[in-house]
């Protein structure tokens, strides 16, 4: 093992870049042999055995349809008729936008079919879309946030197709641009593949468990973790002022440092609309890593159980409930509840908030430094959300 230059010799750095601080090492009850075994586990477990990627068009259509059929009945948990209507619209939008995106991908493949120069990049785009859809359907239980993510993928897809159509593959300049675009698209795909496979699976989560324990023991907040990593990478200014490509590098660095996944290098990415969906995806994965040992879902479950018969309730009610037993300041409490509500769904589940995508963009875009200035519009309803990951597993193995 090498000495960590961040902690000035205060921790060990394994070959997978996990930092174990020696000052709190004994408190975590982790032996050297445990760490060696963990490193071996990382090397032997490239893919989570509890997560499957559905790469066939019909499989993804089946998954989004099953989610719709299980999400629609949850409207019974919503007492307000206008909000029930909003929720049903979100459910249908989450389904319809996936169907539309997959069809657009198929049409693009048909359009460039037979063009040898375009074959490889179209294949990369198709796979990138499908990994993005897998991530959205399996890792995001909140349908409002899922709509936002699918919209970002669709915007990126449209921009890639437009760039391809504007190229002249018969000229030297066109060939050069096509090669660069193909490299960028391959990186987009590789990143999204890692997010989709390693964000929610228990096997993948085990890879970063020890690192998450250390972060909790050190009392580091989410925004402090992001800020520390930003400074280490030499980026100046506030995180929220960085280019999206830089934000993505910061989040990917945390993912890799934690041991959760080895991320591709992104120096050639130029940013733009394509980066937006990756920033959100990477940020959600970092959030999952960060909160792994904070037991946020269990705390929320305890807090929300008391509110299950109330109907719509504001996030502040949850902040004032059991969550506050573990979170010292109210502002961080709002952050935790908002993020967990949209991302994990929790054991009880938080099924609807009309501003999900905007809130997540705000939080992750600032590196966790900015939380909603007002919680008046953050209304939730409790219900158990369908598990897209479990449904995907059934489709892959049993055909459902």
DASULHU-V975016 format. One record per residue. N is the residue number from 1. RES is the residue in one letter. SS is DSSP state (a for helix, b for strand, c for the rest). Layout:
n=N res=RES ss=SS
n=N res=RES ss=SS
This chain:
n=1 res=X ss=c
n=2 res=X ss=b
n=3 res=X ss=b
n=4 res=X ss=c
n=5 res=X ss=c
n=6 res=X ss=c
n=7 res=X ss=c
n=8 res=X ss=c
n=9 res=X ss=c
n=10 res=X ss=c
n=11 res=X ss=b
n=12 res=X ss=b
n=13 res=X ss=b
n=14 res=X ss=c
n=15 res=X ss=c
n=16 res=X ss=c
n=17 res=X ss=c
n=18 res=X ss=c
n=19 res=X ss=b
n=20 res=X ss=b
n=21 res=X ss=b
n=22 res=X ss=c
n=23 res=X ss=c
n=24 res=X ss=c
n=25 res=X ss=a
n=26 res=X ss=a
n=27 res=X ss=a
n=28 res=X ss=a
n=29 res=X ss=c
n=30 res=X ss=c
n=31 res=X ss=c
n=32 res=X ss=a
n=33 res=X ss=a
n=34 res=X ss=a
n=35 res=X ss=a
n=36 res=X ss=a
n=37 res=X ss=a
n=38 res=X ss=a
n=39 res=X ss=a
n=40 res=X ss=a
n=41 res=X ss=a
n=42 res=X ss=a
n=43 res=X ss=a
n=44 res=X ss=a
n=45 res=X ss=c
n=46 res=X ss=c
n=47 res=X ss=c
n=48 res=X ss=c
n=49 res=X ss=c
n=50 res=X ss=c
n=51 res=X ss=c
n=52 res=X ss=c
n=53 res=X ss=c
n=54 res=X ss=c
n=55 res=X ss=c
n=56 res=X ss=c
n=57 res=X ss=a
n=58 res=X ss=a
n=59 res=X ss=a
n=60 res=X ss=a
n=61 res=X ss=a
n=62 res=X ss=a
n=63 res=X ss=a
n=64 res=X ss=a
n=65 res=X ss=a
n=66 res=X ss=a
n=67 res=X ss=a
n=68 res=X ss=a
n=69 res=X ss=a
n=70 res=X ss=a
n=71 res=X ss=a
n=72 res=X ss=a
n=73 res=X ss=a
n=74 res=X ss=a
n=75 res=X ss=a
n=76 res=X ss=a
n=77 res=X ss=a
n=78 res=X ss=c
n=79 res=X ss=c
n=80 res=X ss=c
n=81 res=X ss=a
n=82 res=X ss=a
n=83 res=X ss=a
n=84 res=X ss=a
n=85 res=X ss=a
n=86 res=X ss=a
n=87 res=X ss=a
n=88 res=X ss=a
n=89 res=X ss=a
n=90 res=X ss=a
n=91 res=X ss=a
n=92 res=X ss=a
n=93 res=X ss=a
n=94 res=X ss=a
n=95 res=X ss=a
n=96 res=X ss=a
n=97 res=X ss=a
n=98 res=X ss=a
n=99 res=X ss=a
n=100 res=X ss=a
n=101 res=X ss=a
n=102 res=X ss=a
n=103 res=X ss=a
n=104 res=X ss=a
n=105 res=X ss=a
n=106 res=X ss=a
n=107 res=X ss=a
n=108 res=X ss=a
n=109 res=X ss=a
n=110 res=X ss=a
n=111 res=X ss=a
n=112 res=X ss=c
n=113 res=X ss=c
n=114 res=X ss=c
n=115 res=X ss=c
n=116 res=X ss=a
n=117 res=X ss=a
n=118 res=X ss=a
n=119 res=X ss=a
n=120 res=X ss=a
n=121 res=X ss=a
n=122 res=X ss=a
n=123 res=X ss=a
n=124 res=X ss=a
n=125 res=X ss=a
n=126 res=X ss=a
n=127 res=X ss=a
n=128 res=X ss=a
n=129 res=X ss=a
n=130 res=X ss=a
n=131 res=X ss=a
n=132 res=X ss=a
n=133 res=X ss=a
n=134 res=X ss=a
n=135 res=X ss=a
n=136 res=X ss=a
n=137 res=X ss=a
n=138 res=X ss=a
n=139 res=X ss=a
n=140 res=X ss=c
n=141 res=X ss=c
n=142 res=X ss=c
n=143 res=X ss=a
n=144 res=X ss=a
n=145 res=X ss=a
n=146 res=X ss=a
n=147 res=X ss=a
n=148 res=X ss=a
n=149 res=X ss=a
n=150 res=X ss=a
n=151 res=X ss=a
n=152 res=X ss=a
n=153 res=X ss=a
n=154 res=X ss=a
n=155 res=X ss=a
n=156 res=X ss=a
n=157 res=X ss=a
n=158 res=X ss=a
n=159 res=X ss=a
n=160 res=X ss=a
n=161 res=X ss=a
n=162 res=X ss=a
n=163 res=X ss=a
n=164 res=X ss=a
n=165 res=X ss=a
n=166 res=X ss=a
n=167 res=X ss=c
n=168 res=X ss=c
n=169 res=X ss=c
n=170 res=X ss=c
n=171 res=X ss=c
n=172 res=X ss=a
n=173 res=X ss=a
n=174 res=X ss=a
n=175 res=X ss=a
n=176 res=X ss=a
n=177 res=X ss=a
n=178 res=X ss=a
n=179 res=X ss=a
n=180 res=X ss=a
n=181 res=X ss=a
n=182 res=X ss=a
n=183 res=X ss=a
n=184 res=X ss=a
n=185 res=X ss=a
n=186 res=X ss=a
n=187 res=X ss=a
n=188 res=X ss=a
n=189 res=X ss=a
n=190 res=X ss=a
n=191 res=X ss=a
n=192 res=X ss=a
n=193 res=X ss=a
n=194 res=X ss=a
n=195 res=X ss=a
n=196 res=X ss=a
n=197 res=X ss=a
n=198 res=X ss=a
n=199 res=X ss=c
n=200 res=X ss=c
n=201 res=X ss=c
n=202 res=X ss=a
n=203 res=X ss=a
n=204 res=X ss=a
n=205 res=X ss=a
n=206 res=X ss=a
n=207 res=X ss=a
n=208 res=X ss=c
n=209 res=X ss=a
n=210 res=X ss=a
n=211 res=X ss=a
n=212 res=X ss=a
n=213 res=X ss=a
n=214 res=X ss=a
n=215 res=X ss=a
n=216 res=X ss=a
n=217 res=X ss=a
n=218 res=X ss=c
n=219 res=X ss=c
n=220 res=X ss=c
n=221 res=X ss=c
n=222 res=X ss=a
n=223 res=X ss=a
n=224 res=X ss=a
n=225 res=X ss=a
n=226 res=X ss=a
n=227 res=X ss=a
n=228 res=X ss=a
n=229 res=X ss=a
n=230 res=X ss=a
n=231 res=X ss=a
n=232 res=X ss=a
n=233 res=X ss=c
n=234 res=X ss=c
n=235 res=X ss=c
n=236 res=X ss=c
n=237 res=X ss=c
n=238 res=X ss=c
n=239 res=X ss=a
n=240 res=X ss=a
n=241 res=X ss=a
n=242 res=X ss=c
n=243 res=X ss=c
n=244 res=X ss=a
n=245 res=X ss=a
n=246 res=X ss=a
n=247 res=X ss=a
n=248 res=X ss=a
n=249 res=X ss=a
n=250 res=X ss=a
n=251 res=X ss=a
n=252 res=X ss=a
n=253 res=X ss=a
n=254 res=X ss=a
n=255 res=X ss=a
n=256 res=X ss=a
n=257 res=X ss=a
n=258 res=X ss=a
n=259 res=X ss=c
n=260 res=X ss=c
n=261 res=X ss=c
n=262 res=X ss=c
n=263 res=X ss=c
n=264 res=X ss=c
n=265 res=X ss=c
n=266 res=X ss=c
n=267 res=X ss=c
n=268 res=X ss=c
n=269 res=X ss=c
n=270 res=X ss=c
n=271 res=X ss=c
n=272 res=X ss=c
n=273 res=X ss=a
n=274 res=X ss=a
n=275 res=X ss=a
n=276 res=X ss=a
n=277 res=X ss=a
n=278 res=X ss=a
n=279 res=X ss=a
n=280 res=X ss=a
n=281 res=X ss=a
n=282 res=X ss=a
n=283 res=X ss=a
n=284 res=X ss=a
n=285 res=X ss=a
n=286 res=X ss=a
n=287 res=X ss=a
n=288 res=X ss=a
n=289 res=X ss=a
n=290 res=X ss=a
n=291 res=X ss=a
n=292 res=X ss=c
n=293 res=X ss=c
n=294 res=X ss=c
n=295 res=X ss=c
n=296 res=X ss=a
n=297 res=X ss=a
n=298 res=X ss=a
n=299 res=X ss=a
n=300 res=X ss=a
n=301 res=X ss=a
n=302 res=X ss=a
n=303 res=X ss=a
n=304 res=X ss=a
n=305 res=X ss=a
n=306 res=X ss=c
n=307 res=X ss=c
n=308 res=X ss=c
n=309 res=X ss=c
n=310 res=X ss=c
n=311 res=X ss=c
n=312 res=X ss=c
n=313 res=X ss=b
n=314 res=X ss=b
n=315 res=X ss=a
n=316 res=X ss=a
n=317 res=X ss=a
n=318 res=X ss=a
n=319 res=X ss=a
n=320 res=X ss=c
n=321 res=X ss=c
n=322 res=X ss=a
n=323 res=X ss=a
n=324 res=X ss=a
n=325 res=X ss=a
n=326 res=X ss=c
n=327 res=X ss=c
n=328 res=X ss=c
n=329 res=X ss=c
n=330 res=X ss=a
n=331 res=X ss=a
n=332 res=X ss=a
n=333 res=X ss=a
n=334 res=X ss=a
n=335 res=X ss=a
n=336 res=X ss=a
n=337 res=X ss=a
n=338 res=X ss=a
n=339 res=X ss=a
n=340 res=X ss=a
n=341 res=X ss=a
n=342 res=X ss=a
n=343 res=X ss=a
n=344 res=X ss=c
n=345 res=X ss=c
n=346 res=X ss=c
n=347 res=X ss=c
n=348 res=X ss=c
n=349 res=X ss=c
n=350 res=X ss=b
n=351 res=X ss=c
n=352 res=X ss=c
n=353 res=X ss=c
n=354 res=X ss=c
n=355 res=X ss=c
n=356 res=X ss=a
n=357 res=X ss=a
n=358 res=X ss=a
n=359 res=X ss=a
n=360 res=X ss=a
n=361 res=X ss=a
n=362 res=X ss=a
n=363 res=X ss=a
n=364 res=X ss=a
n=365 res=X ss=a
n=366 res=X ss=c
n=367 res=X ss=c
n=368 res=X ss=c
n=369 res=X ss=c
n=370 res=X ss=c
n=371 res=X ss=c
n=372 res=X ss=c
n=373 res=X ss=c
n=374 res=X ss=c
n=375 res=X ss=c
n=376 res=X ss=c
n=377 res=X ss=c
n=378 res=X ss=c
n=379 res=X ss=b
n=380 res=X ss=b
n=381 res=X ss=c
n=382 res=X ss=b
n=383 res=X ss=c
n=384 res=X ss=c
n=385 res=X ss=c
n=386 res=X ss=c
n=387 res=X ss=c
n=388 res=X ss=a
n=389 res=X ss=a
n=390 res=X ss=a
n=391 res=X ss=a
n=392 res=X ss=a
n=393 res=X ss=a
n=394 res=X ss=a
n=395 res=X ss=a
n=396 res=X ss=a
n=397 res=X ss=a
n=398 res=X ss=a
n=399 res=X ss=c
n=400 res=X ss=c
